[in-house]
Amino acid sequence: MTYRRAPVKAPRLSGMALKAMVNTLERGGVGPALVDKLMRDSGIEQWRELSAGDAPPLQYPLPPGAPPAETQTPVEQAARAAAASPVTPKWETVAAFARAYRDGSADPVAVARKVHEAIERLDSGADRLGLFISRKPEEVLRAAEASAERLRAGAPLSVLDGVPVVIKDELDVAGFPTTLGTTFRTEPARTDSTVAARLKAAGALILGKANMQEIGINPIGLNPHHGVARNPWNRGHITGGSSSGSGAVVAAGLCPVSIGADGGGSIRIPAALCGIVGLKATWGRIPETGVPPLCWNVAHVGPLGLTVDDVAAAYALVAGADGHDVASRQQPAHHLSGLEDGALKGVRLGICTPYFEDAEPDVVARCREAVRALTDAGATVVELPAPDLNTILWTHSCIILSEMTEAMLPRLKAGASVFGLDSRTNLALGRHFRATDLIHALRHRHRLTRELLALMADVDVIVTPTTASTAPAIPEETLPAGESNLPVVDALMRFIRLANLTGCPALSVPAGFDRAGLPVGVHLMGRPYEEHLLLRLGRVVERAAEHRTPGIHVSVLP
C-alpha cells in the first residue's frame, strides 16, 4: 500500500464564527445537513463503503498474552524500577525522593510544604500555569506526616511512600469532585478509583486533581472553564491534552509522577510536548474502576513521569486485574522483565519510512537519533507497509465520539450550553453517527487489531514520532473559548490513534528538542501485555537523548 494522508478540509474557527457554526450544528433541519456535508467532505462515505471482511464487532479482540518470565509483587517491581534509576542530581525522580527520605536529607512533611508553596506561586495570579482544578493542602500535609512516621520506623509502604503525585480530574479521589474539566460535575466522589486507592496504599502524596481538556474530547488542552494549562518549556505554548495539567506538573518539577487518561493520545501527547515520559498500557491493563465512563472501547488510564523508571515504578503499583473492571480481569501478571538490559540484539523495530517522516523536520531528525540509539544497542530495523490512515481516522473518530456523546447525553438533553464550543462541535458530530456506523467501526477495529498483531509477528515494536509537531502556540486571542483547528489536531494525533483502537501498549519518550527549544517525543508501540519491553527500549532512548531543564521549574528536594 502506498502511504497517503488526505489533507484536512476544515477552516480554523474561533470567536463569533465558531459560535455561529456550533449554533448551526445544533439546530434542527440545517444542522444535520451541515454535519453531513462536513463529514462527506472529510471522506466518511469512502469509509462506509470499505469492507471489514469477516471481522465481527467484538469489544475484546486482544489475545490473552503470555505469562511473565519472572514474578515479583507490585511493591517489589516498583522498588526494582527505582533501584535501576541512575543517581542524577538534577533529576528529582522517585528514586531521588526515596534516597533523600532514607538518608534523612529530606522528609515528606518538608517536601509537602515546599510543593504547596511552589504551587501557590506557579498556579495563581495573572501568570498562572493552569495546572490544577482542585487541591486540599491540609490533607496532603496529614498524609505526609503519616508517611514520615512510617519512614522513621523503617516501614515505608513502597518506594512511592511520601512521594508527591498528581491525578487527572478524570479519576475519582474520595472527597474531590471528578469534574472531567466541566463546571456541572460538582458532587464529591465517595470512594477512590482503583488507581487512586493503589497509590494511597503505596503511601503516595496525592497533591490534587490536574486540569484537563473538557471531557477529554480534544488533544490541544484548552479549557474554557478552568483556564488553559501552559507549558513549562514556554508558557506561550500548549501542553497538549487531554491530560494537560498532568503533563505540566511533572515537567515543572512539582512531582515525578502523575496519572492521566488516554482515549486518543491524551497521555502520550502531553508527555511528548512537555518533555516527559508517558505510558498507555494495554487496554484493561490498568483498571478503569472509578473513572466516569467517556469512551469504553478506547479508554486507558496510565502514568506520566519524569523518567522511564518513574513511569515503570508507578505502572508496577497501579496495574493489574480488578474484579470490578471487566476489561481488566483476563490478563497475565504484569512485570518488568529485562528492564535493566540495554543490549537489544534480536529486537526488531518496525518503521514505515514515509509515515515516520510525515512530521516537522526537527521532529523527524530527533526521532531518527532515537532509532540510532536503539540500533547502536543492537536492534535492527524492518521496513513496514503503509498504514491506512483514513480508515484508522474514521474508525477511531466514530467510536470515541459516539461513546462520548452517549456518555454526555443526559447533560446534552438538559442543554448543550454547559459545554464549551469545542466540545459542543465534537458532540454534534458524535450525534450524527449512525448505529450502523458504530457497528462498522467496531468491525474495523477488530480487523485492524488482527492485522496489526499479524504484522507484529515480524517486529517487536513499531516506532514513529509521538506527534508530528512540537507544542503549538496558544491562540491567546481566542481564549477563554478556544478554537476549532483540525490541522493542529491532526498533527498531534497522526501517530497515536492505532494504539487506542487496537488496545496495544505504547510509550512516548523524550528524544530531544527542536530549534526553538521545545521537546520532541518518540513513540514506541508494542504487542499486548509487553509494556516491559517498551520500558526497556525507552531507557535506551532516554540515556542517549539530550536533557535540559524547562524555563519554569522548581526543586522540592534539598
GUMI-708013 format. One record per residue (C-alpha): y, z, x; residue in one letter. Coordinates in steps of 0.5 Angstrom, whole numbers, plus 2048, in hexadecimal, padded with zeros to 3 digits. Each point is the difference from the previous one (the first is absolute). Last residue first. Layout:
N
YZXA...
***
This chain:
558
828863823P7FD7FC7FAL8047FD7FAV8037FA803S8047FC7FCV8017F8800H8057FB7FDI8017FB806G7F97FF800P7FC802806T7FC7FA804R7F97FE802H7FE7F9803E7F97FF7FEA7F9800804A7FE8077FER8017FF7F9E7FC7F9800V7FA804803V8018067FBR8007FB7FAG7FA7FD802L7FC807800R8048017F9L7FD7F97FDL7F9802803L8008077FCH8037FD7FAE7F97FC7FFE7FF8027F9Y8017F97FDP8017FB806R8067FF804G8077FE7FFM805801806L8077FF7FFH806800806V8068037FFG8077FF802V806805801P8077FE800L804800807G8047FA7FEA7FC7FB805R7FA8027FCD7FC806802F7F9803802G7F97FF7FDA8008067FBP7F98017FDV7FE7FE7F9S7F98027FDL7FC7FC7FBA7FA8027FCP7FC7FB7FBC8028017F9G7FF7F97FFT8077FF7FCL803805804N7FE7FD807A8027F97FDL8078027FER802802808I8027FA803F8067FD7FCR8028067FDM807802804L8027F8801A7FE7FF7F8D8048067FEV8067FD804V7FF7F97FDP8008047F9L807803800N8018037FAS806805801E802808801G8038047FAA803805805P8027FC804L8017F87FFT806800806E7FC804805E7FA7FB800P7FC804805I7FE7FC806A7F97FD801P7FB804804A7FC7FC805T7FE7F97FDS7F97FD7FEA7FD8077FFT7FA803802T7FE7FB806P7F97FD7FFT7FA802803V7F98007FCI7FB805803V7F8800801D7FF7F8800V7FA7FC7FFD7FD8047FAA8088017FEM8007F97FDL7FA8027FBA8048067FEL8067FC7FFL7FD7FB7FBE7FD8067FCR806803800T8047FA7FEL7FB7FE7FAR8008077FDH808800800R7FF7F97FDH7FC8037FBR8058067FFL8067FA7FFA7FC7FC7FBH7FF8067FCI807802801L8037F97FED7FB8007FAT8048067FDA8067FD801R806801805F8078007FDH800808800R800800807G8067FB801L8048057FCA7FD806804L8037FC806N8077FF7FDT8008077FER7FE803806S8067FC804D8058027FAL7FF807801G7FC8047FBF8028057FAV8037F97FDS7F97FE7FEA8008047F9G7FB8047FDA7FB7FA800K801800807L7FE807801R7FA8007FDP7FE7F9803L801803807M7F9800802A7FE7F97FDE8067FD803T7FE803807M7F97FD7FEE8027F97FFS805800805L7FA802805I7FB7FB7FEI8047FA7FFC804801806S7FA801804H7FC7FA7FDT8077FC800W801801808L7F97FF802I7FF7FA7FDT8077FD803N7FE803806L7F97FC801D7FF803807P7FF7FB806A7F9800804P7FF805805L8017FF808E7FB805804V804804805V7FC805805T801807801A7FF803808G806804801A8047FB802D7FE7FC7F9T8038067FDL807801804A8007F87FFR8008017F8V806805801A8047FB804E7FF7FB7FBR8028057FBC807800804R8017F9800A7FE7FF7F9V8058057FEV8057FD804D7FF7F97FEP8018027F8E7FA7FF7FDA7FB7FB7FED7FC800807E7FA8047FDF7FF7FB7FBY8007FA804P7FC804805T7FA8027FCC7FE806804I7F98047FFG800805806L7F8801802R7FF807804V7FA7FF805G803803806K8068047FDL800806805A8058057FEG7FB8057FDD8048067FEE7FF7FF7F8L7F97FE801G7FD8037FAS8068037FCL7FC8027F9H8007FF7F9H7FA8017FCA7FD7FA7FCP8037FE7FAQ7FE8017F8Q8048057FDR8077FE802S8017FB7FAA7FE8057FBV805805802D7FF8077FDH7FA801805G8047FF806D7FD7FC806A803800807G8077FF803A805805800V7FF804807L7FD7FA804A8057FC7FEY806805802A7FD800807A7FF7F9801A8077FF7FEV802805805D7FC7FC805D8037F97FEV807803802T8068027FCL7FC8007F9G7FF7FD7FAL7FA8037FBP7FD7FD7FAG7FF7FF7F9V7FE7F97FDH8017FC7FAA7FD7F97FFV7FC8017FAN8038067FCW8077FE801C8058057FDL7FC8067FEP803807802P7FD802806V7FD8077FFG7F97FD802T8017FA804E7FB802805P8007FD808I7FA7FB801R8017FD7F9G8027F9802W7FF800808T806804804A8077FD800K802803806L807800803G803801807V807801802I8067FB802G8048017F9C7FF7F97FEL7F97FF802A7FE8077FCA8057FE7FAP7FC7FA7FFI7F9803802R8008067FAI8037FC7FBS7FC7FA801G7FE7FD7F9G7FD8067FDG802805805D801808800A803804805G7FF807803I804802806S7FE802808V804802806P8058037FCC808801800L8007FB806G8057FA7FDA7FA7FB800A7FC8057FDV8058017FAV8017F9800A7F97FE7FEG7FF8057FAS8077FE7FEG7FF7F97FES7F88017FES8027FA7FBS8027FD804G8047FE806G804804805T8077FC7FEI8057FE805H807803801G7FE807802R7FD7FC807N7FA803803W8008067FBP7FF7FB7FBN8048027F9R7FC8027FAA8057FD7FAV8028057FBG7FC8057FBH8027FC7F9H8017F8802P7FA801806N8007FA805L7F9800803G7FF7F9802I7F98007FEP8017FF7F9N7FC8047FAI7FF807803G8028037F9I807800803E8007FF807Q7FF806804M803807802N7FB805803A7FE8067FDK801807804G7FE803806L7F98017FFI7FE805806L7F97FE802A7FB806800G7FA7FC7FFA7FE8027F9A8077FE7FFK7FF7F9802L7F98007FCR8048027FAA8067FB801A7FA7FA801V7FD8037F9T8068007FCS8038077FFD8008037FAT8058027FAR8047FA802A8088017FEP8027FC7FAE8067FC802T7FE7F97FFR8067FC7FDF8047FF806T7FC7FC804T7FD7FF807G7F98027FEL8038067FET7FA805801T8038067FEP7FF806805F7FD8077FFG7F97FD802A8007FA804V7FE7FA7FCD8007F9804L8057FB7FFE806803803D7FE7FF807K7FE806804I803803806V7FC804806V802805804P7FB803805V7FE8077FFG7F97FF800D7FF7F9801L7FB801805V7FC8047FBS7FF8067FCL803804806P7FC807802A803803807G8038067FCA8077FD802R7FE7FA7FEL7FE8027F9R807805800E8047FA801A7FD7FB7FBS8018067FBA808800802E8007F8800A7FD8007F9A8068057FER8057FC803L7FE7FA7FDV8008037F9E807802802E8027F9802P7FE7FD7F9K8017F9800R8027FA7FCS8017F8800I801800807F8017FB806L8077FD7FDG8037FF807L8068047FER8077FD803D8048027FAA7FE807800G7F8803801S7FA7FE803D801800807L803806801R7FD8047FBE7F97FD802I802802807A8018087FEE7F98007FCH7FD7FD806V802805804K7FF8067FBR7F87FD7FFA800800808V802807801A7FB8027FBV7FA7FC802P801803807D8027FD807A7FE801808S7FB8047FEG7FA7FD804D7FC7FE7F9R8067FE7FCY8037FC805A7F97FD801R7FF7FE7F9A8077FE7FFF7FF7FB806A7F97FE7FDA8037FE7F9V8057FC804T807801802E8017FB805W805800806K7FC805804P7F97FB800T7FA804800V7FB7FB7FEP7FC8007FAS7F9801800A8008077FFA8047FF7F9A7FB7FB7FEA7FA805802R8038057FCA8017FC7FAA7F97FE800Q7FE807801E8048027FAV7FD7FA7FCP7F9803802T7FC7FC805Q7FA7FB7FFT7FF7FA805E7FE7F97FFA8028007F9P7FC7FD7FAP8017F87FFA8057FE7FAG7FE8007F9P8037F97FEP8067FF7FDL8017FC7F9P8028067FCY8047FD7FAQ7FC7FA7FFL8027FA7FCP7FA7FC802P8007FB805A7FC7F97FED8067FC803G8078027FFA8027F97FES8087FF801L8037FE7FAE8048067FFR802800807W8037F97FFQ8048027FAE803806803I8037FC806G807803800S8047FB7FCD7FA8027FAR802807801M8087FF800L7FF7FC7FAK7FB8057FCD805805801V8067FC7FEL7FC7FF7F9A7FE8077FFP807802801G8037FB7FBV7FC8027FAG800807800G805803806R7FD804806E8017FA805L8077FF7FDT802807801N7FD7FF807V8047FA802M8068037FEA7FF806804K7FF7FC806L8067FB7FFA8048077FFM7FE803806G7FB7FC804S7FC7FA801L7FD7FC805R7FD7FA7FDP7F97FE7FFA7FB7FB803K7FC803806V7FE7FB804P7F87FE800A7FC802806R7FB7FB803R7FB801805Y7FB7FA800T7F98027FDM
***
